[in-house]
Amino acid sequence: MLKLEARPQASSLWSYGSPLLALLMTVLIGVALFMALGKDPVSGLRVFFWEPIRSGYALGELTVKATPLLLIALGLAVCFRSNVWNIGAEGQYVLGAIAASGVAMLADKSTGGWIVIPIMLAGVLGGMFWASITAWLRDRFNANEILVSLMLVYVAVQVLSYMVSGPWKDPQGYNFPQTKTFDLVTRIPRLFQGSRVSIGVFLALLGVLGTWVFLFRTRAGFAQQVGGLAPAAARYAGFSSRRALWVALLVSGGMAGLAGALEVAGPIGQLTPYVPAGYGFAAIIVAFVGRLHPVGMVFSALLMSMFYIGGELAQSRLGLPKSLTGVFQGLLLFSLLACDTLVNYRLRWKK
């Protein structure tokens, strides 16, 4: 029979091979799922893995979905490497969108294109403010950051609902809970005519470079990781655990808030109750599939955006529920958790 045997040291091969095996398992389980639902598995895999990359426009849409996922995942990677478990990036994303919308609605046709910078800055500050609540409660009262950050997501959604149904409701919006459409001058500049790809993709790539430099080439990043791996050693070395907590949450909140600002001032163009798209929760999977490494998260963000687009196409073309997106995300996460066993254990055949 097969038996798990502890390895003398962690396998570097399976550390990188585990996500690939998890993706293969997700595909195989997805095939069985399509067959169980009475759908052609080839058509199902086509809408998830081929349609999102079959044309230039499709690749652009893939990039649009991947940008917020990557930005949020980069901030979460700093948190998780610091042993700070920020599960409420969705709320920070929503607050960033609200703050950016407040600045965007102050603009009019006479405002210059420079207004885009304050909009993005407002998003960053909004996300940082929401994350600072979790940091303060953890720092002052030793509250569990998992529960606090998660509960604040629902508070943020209620704040959003109040704003779009009350003070910021568009009086000419046929009673729909939404703000007015933002002026064109407030929109994030696009890269190509006829495509929704904006300069946000460059900001995300700059975030990848900045996160890599911070984590692996600076003393502050080293202190963050030492505090996460060995708190006692960090204290002995003189690294402040309090500073690590605040830095991790503020960076994570700022990145999530920037993602929210890029969404409302980019593809959406207004603030609506549908801004919470689950990016904050999906980015947790992106971070772990990418092994908490900035470069790895680029590929995992693209993969997760394929699941988002594939779920929408499966709904319109195959008549399947849109919740299939969440099913594939969950399958990928649980497959990864199972395959990660091979990093520290190996299978042995025992008679």
N, C-alpha and C positions, 0 to 999 in steps of 0.2 A: 504494500500500500504506500501511498505518498505521504510523506511526513515533513513538516516544517522543521528546519534545523537552523539555529542561529549562526550567522556568519561571524568570523573573528573580527571583521571590520565592515563598515558599510560599503556596498558595491557602487563604485562610480559609474559603471556601465548601466546598471538598472536605475540609477538616479536620473539619467536622461532617457533611458529606454522605457521607463514606466509610463510616461504620458503618451508615448506612441502606442504601447500595448493597450492602454486605456481607451484611446481613440478607436483602435481596431475592435475592441470589445463593444464599444458603444455602437459602432456600425453594425456588428453582427446582431446585437440585441435589437437594434432598430429594424433590421430586415425581418426578424421574427415578429416584431410589433406590427409592421405593415401587413404581413401575411395574416396575422390574427385579426386585423381590422378589415380584411378582405380587399386590400389594395395591392397593386403591383409593386413589389419591393424595388424594382429597377426605377420605376417612376418616382417612388418616394425618395430614393437616394439621389436621383437626378435633381429634384427641387432643392435638396439640402446641400449638395456638394458640387453640382455643375452649374445650375442656373445663376448662382451668385457671382460666378467668374466668367461667364460665357461671352461677355461683351465689355466694351469700355465703360458704358453707362452702368452696367452691373457692378463692375469693379469700383466705380465711383461710389455707388450706394453701399458697397461693402466697407469702403473706407469711412463713409459717413457714420455708419453704425459702430465701427471699431474705434473711432477717435475718443468718444466719451468713455468707453470701456477701458481703453488703455490708460487714459489720464487717471481715472479713479483707481485702477489696479496699481499704478505706480505709487500713489499715495498709500494704498493699503499695504504694499510690500514693505515700505518703510516702517509702518506700524507693526506688522507681523514679525519682521526681523528684530524689532525692539521688544517683542513679547507684549505688545499692547494690542488687544483684540477689539479693534474698531469694526463693529458689525453694522453700524448705522450710517455708512457712506451714502445710502439712498437719501436720508434726511438732509445731509450736508449738500448733496447734489440739488435737492429741491430748494433749500434756502439760498444757494448760489443763484439758482434760476430766478427766485423771487427778487433778490437784491439787484440782479442785473436788469430785470424787467422794470424795476422802479426807476433806474437811471434812464433806460431806453425810452420810457414814456414821457420823460422831461424834454426830449429832443423834438425838434420840428424840422421843416424843410430848410430853414436858414442855418441850422447847426452844421458844422463842418464834419468831415469824416473822422476827425480826431476823437469823436464821442465813443468810438468803438473801444478805445483804451480804457476810459472810465467804466464802461459796461463790463469789460472783462475783469477789471480790478474790483468792481463791486461784487461780482460773482465770487472771486477769491476770498474777499473779506467776509461775505455772507457765509460761505462754507467754513471758514476758520472760526467765526463767531459761534456757529452751531457746534462745532467740534470742541470749542473751548469750554462749553457747558459740561461735557463729559469729562474733560481734563480737570476742571475745577472740582467737580464732585468726587472724582477719584483721588485727587491730590488732598482735598480738604477733609473728606469724610471716608476715604478708602472705599467708595462705592464701586461696585463691579461695573467695569466699563462695557462689558458685553450687554448687560441688561439696560444700562442707561442709554447707550448709543442706539440700541434697537428700539427702545420705547420712544426716543426722540424722533424716530422716523415717522411715527404716527402723529406726533404733535406737529411736525413739519407739514404733513399732508393736510392736517386740519387748518393750519395757517394758510396754506395755499388755497384751500377751498373757500375760506372766509374772504380772502383778498379778491378772488375772481368772481365771487358771488355778491360781494359788497362794495367796498370803496373803489376797486379798480374795474368793476364790471363795465363792459362796453355798452353805452346807452343805445347804440345803433346795432347791437349784436343779436337782435331778435330774441332777447331774453336768454341767450345761451350764457353759461358761466365762463366767461373768457374776457380778456382785456382786448383793447383795440389792436389792430394789426400795427406793428411797429413801422415807422417811416423807413424808407430804403436806406437813408443815411446811417441808420443804426445797425444795419445788417453786417455780419461778419463777411469780409471780402471773399468772393469765390475765386477759384483758380482757373476754371474753364467755363466757357460759355455753354449753356445747356446742361451743366452738371452741378450738383449740390455740394461738391467737394470744396471746402473752404480752407483758409489759412490755419484752421484748427489742427489740420494734420501735421503741419510744420511745428506747431506748438507742442503737439504730442511727441513728435520725434525729438524735439529739444528737451522735453521732459525725460525721455528715455536716456539721453546723454547726461543730463544733469543728475538724474537719480543714480546712474552708474558711477559717475565721478564722486558724488556725495557718499555713497555706500562703500565704495572700494578704493577710493583715492584720497580721502580726507580723514583727519583725526576724529572729527565729529561723527562721521558715519561709522567709524570703527567703534567709537564709544557707544553708539546706539546698538550695534550688533552684539558687543560684549555684554551690555546690560541685558539683552534678551537671552543670550545663551547661558551666561553665568553671572547672575546678579551679585553674588558674594565677591567674585573676582573683580567686577566693575567697581564695587564700593572700595575694595582694597586698593585699586588703581587710582582712586580719587574721582571716578566718573559719577556724575550726579544722576541718580535715578529719576529725580523730580524733573530735571531738565530733559531727560530722554522722553519722559511721558509727554511733556508739553510739545516738544519738537515733533514727535511722531504724530500726535493728534492734529496739531496745527498744519503740518505739511499735508497730511491726508485730507483734512477738511478743505484746505485751500485748493488742492487738485480736484476734489469732487465739486467744489463750488465753481471752479473754472469750467469744468465739463458742463455744468448746468447753464452757465452763461453762454457758452458756445452753442448749446442746443436752442435756447429760446431766441437768441439773436442770430441764429443761423437757419437750420432747416425748418424750425417751427414758425418763427417770426412773430410770436405772441405768447402770452402766458395762458395756459389752459389747465384744467384738472388732469389732463392726460400726460403732463410732463413726467410724473413718476412712472418710468417705463421698466423699472426693475434693474436698471443698469448698476445701481449700487450693490445689489446682491449678486448679480451675475459677475461683477468684477472680482468678487471673492474667488470664484472658480477660476477666472482668468489669472489671478495672481498665483494660485497654487498650481495650476496646469503649467504655467510659465516658470515654475520653480522659484518664484520670488526674485527672479532675475530680470532686469529691464529688457534685455534682448529677447529672452524667452517669452515674455509677456506680449511682445509685438505679435508673435505667431498665434498665441492663444487668444488674443483679442480678435484677430481675423477669423479664427475658428468659431469663436462664440458669436460673432456677427453673422457668420454663415447660418448658424442655428436660428438667429432672429429672422433673417430673410427667408430661410427655408420654411419656418413656421408660418409666415405670412403667405408664401406661395402654396404651401400644402393646404391652407384654408381655402384659398380661392380656386385652385386647380383640382385638388383631390377631394374637397369636401370634408377635410379633417379639421378638428378643433384647433384654434390657435394655441391652446395650452400645450400642444405637442412640443413647442419650443422649450417650455419648462421641463418637459419630460426628458428631452435630449440633454438639457443642461444637467439635470439630476443624474441621468445615466452616466454622463462623463465624470461627474464628481465622485459618485460611488465607485465607478470603475477605477478611477485614479487612487482612491483610498485603498481599494483591494490590491491593486498592482504595486502600490508602495510597500506592501509587505515584503516584496522581493528585494527591496533595498537592504534590509537588515536580516532577512531570512532567505534560505534556499530550499528548494524542494528536493527531497531525497527519496529514492525508491527503497522501501524496506520490505523484506519478505516476511 
